[in-house]
Amino acid sequence: MELLKPYNDFVFKRIFGSEENKNEVLLNFLNAVVKKTYPLGFKELVLLDPHLEKDASDDKKSILDIRAMGPDGEQVNIEMQVTDKSSMIKRSLYYWADLYQEQLTESKEYDTLRKTIVINILGYNLFKNETEYHTIYRLREEKTYRLLTEDQEIHFIELKKLKNHNLDELERWLIFIKGEQQEYWDDLVEKTPGLKKAISALEFLSQDRKARAIYKAREKALRDEATAAKFAREAESRGEARGEARGEARGIAKGMVEAKIVFVKNLLEQGSMELLDIARVTGLEVTDVEKLKKELD
């Protein structure tokens, strides 16, 4: 049986974001990521609702991939992004800001705000001139590089830049997430706490017919997104010389949106998937899926 790819965001969330795997899989992976900035590591985690609150009915409501809290109130968000949507940096800042400010209720003071960490695992190269696969961004003074606060921390992990040279704990986890070198996974397990349980969870998920159907649907949606982004970039590039190319890019993007709507309606008519699963598979907001469902009712 062919195993599903852990870097598919649906699979990733099922393995790393489940209550059952929280203490072994998620906790060990997170500590491998933050080892440089948080060497003592987290002792425990609490999984939180991934939905970020809206201030108004017309505000954009975001659904995080994995959201957790440390024992001292630290906020953690882990995102798996396979395709380049050309807004990852701003999106990361938005998620960080939302997680940071949501801690402050009316009865709390500013000094109760806790460290907030956003971790982005990317299936593409975001920083073209950077060779390191793992980069960490924090607020520092421009001349002295003095750290302003421990509270802000944003990680970018670019899977395509992973060379598998040193094979430290994080690299061993990332080999698994990429779904590569499966013949060596048994060797990696011996040195990587939590990885054995992650592999078992993947094997179990790969045998689930419903999970495989959702996985295939999500893979198709990701391919469509990648195709749309590629054509849009190429058309925009040609548009420097020919204005009509921009119109072509808009037409392609519109066609992709229409195709996604048809795809969602087909999933709704089949009735085999929950609305939240459809939203995650297609990248739409749950409210948008609900509107499409009402159109069919």
Stockholm file with secondary structure:
# STOCKHOLM 1.0

chainA/1-297         MELLKPYNDFVFKRIFGSEENKNEVLLNFLNAVVKKTYPLGFKELVLLDPHLEKDASDDKKSILDIRAMGPDGEQVNIEMQVTDKSSMIKRSLYYWADLYQEQLTESKEYDTLRKTIVINILGYNLFKNETEYHTIYRLREEKTYRLLTEDQEIHFIELKKLKNHNLDELERWLIFIKGEQQEYWDDLVEKTPGLKKAISALEFLSQDRKARAIYKAREKALRDEATAAKFAREAESRGEARGEARGEARGIAKGMVEAKIVFVKNLLEQGSMELLDIARVTGLEVTDVEKLKKELD
#=GR chainA/1-297 SS CCCCCTTSHHHHHHHHSSTTTIIIIIHHHHHHHTTTTCTTCCSCCEECCCBCCCSSTTSCCCBCSEEEECTTSCEEEEEEECSCCSCHHHHHHHHHHHHHHTTCCTTCCGGGCCCEEEEEEESSCSCTTCCCSEEEECCBCTTTCCBCCSSEEEEEEEGGGCCCSSCCHHHHHHHHHHTCCGGGHHHHHHHSTTHHHHHHHHHHHHTCHHHHHHHHHHHHHHHHHHHHHHHHHHHHHHTTTCTHHHHHHHHHHHHHHHHHHHHHHHHHHHTCSCHHHHHHHHTCCHHHHHHHHHHHC
#=GC SS_cons         CCCCCTTSHHHHHHHHSSTTTIIIIIHHHHHHHTTTTCTTCCSCCEECCCBCCCSSTTSCCCBCSEEEECTTSCEEEEEEECSCCSCHHHHHHHHHHHHHHTTCCTTCCGGGCCCEEEEEEESSCSCTTCCCSEEEECCBCTTTCCBCCSSEEEEEEEGGGCCCSSCCHHHHHHHHHHTCCGGGHHHHHHHSTTHHHHHHHHHHHHTCHHHHHHHHHHHHHHHHHHHHHHHHHHHHHHTTTCTHHHHHHHHHHHHHHHHHHHHHHHHHHHTCSCHHHHHHHHTCCHHHHHHHHHHHC
//
